[in-house]
């Protein structure tokens, strides 16, 4: 579960970066 949470966090961060680009 920890790995999944990390993955979700990474994906969310990337999405935010793209949105703010």
C-alpha positions, 0 to 999 in steps of 0.5 A: 500500500505504501508504494501505491500511495507514493505513486499517487503522490508522484502522479498528483505532483506531476499533474499539478506541475502540468496544470501550473505550466 
